[in-house]
Amino acid sequence: VAPKGPRYGALLVSLDGAPATRVDLYRRSRSSRAVVYVLNLPSAGDHKLVMRARPVDGRRRVDVDAFAVIE
């Protein structure tokens, strides 16, 4: 869960070493608490989630508000 807006860049999200997925956080007007990425885990157990901020066209801001885990 993250805000989106005109000053926001992007995230690269990777699970367990898989190729990263780009999550764009740009939006013309600001919105808060947007669900920006949903992932279904392939199995129970330990996993490694990596998120890297990436600037896009000079937009560098990246905020993450929350993670929601549903079992």
N, C-alpha and C positions, 0 to 999 in steps of 0.2 A: 504494500500500500504506500503510495507516494503522491506528492503534489505534482501537477503539470502546469506549465505556463510558458510565457514568451521568453523567459530567461533561462529555461532549463535545457540541459544537454541530453545525454543518453547514458544508459547502463549497458554493460556487457555482462550477461549472466550465464554461468556454466555450472553444471552439476556433474560431479564425479569425473572431471577431466574431459567431458564431452565438448565439442565445439560450442563456442559461445553464441548466445542469441542476443541480438541487439534490441533494447527496449527504449524507444524514443519517448522522452518526457516533455517534448515541445507541444504547446497548445497555444492558440492565439490569445485566449483569455485564461486567467488562472483558475484552476480547480484544485480543491484539496481532497485528500483521502481517496484517490482514484486507485482502483485495482489495476495495476500495470502489468502484472505477470502472474500466470497460474501454472503450476507444475504438479503433475501426478507422479509420485515417486514409484519407480519400477518394483521396489521391494521394501520390506521393513528392514530396519537396521541403521547403521551409521552411514551418513552421506556427507559429501563435502560440496557446499555451495559457495561459489566465488562470484563476487560482484565487483566490477571495475567501472569507475566513472570515466566517461569519454566526452570531451568537448565537441560540439557540433556548430560550425559556423560562428565561433566566438562565444557560444552559449556554454558556460562551464558549470552552472549550478546543478547539483544533484542532491536531493534530500530523500531519505527513506523514513517513513513514519512508523511502519509496523510490518510484522510478518504474521500471517494467520495460518495456523496449522490445524487441520481438521483430521481427526483419526477415524 
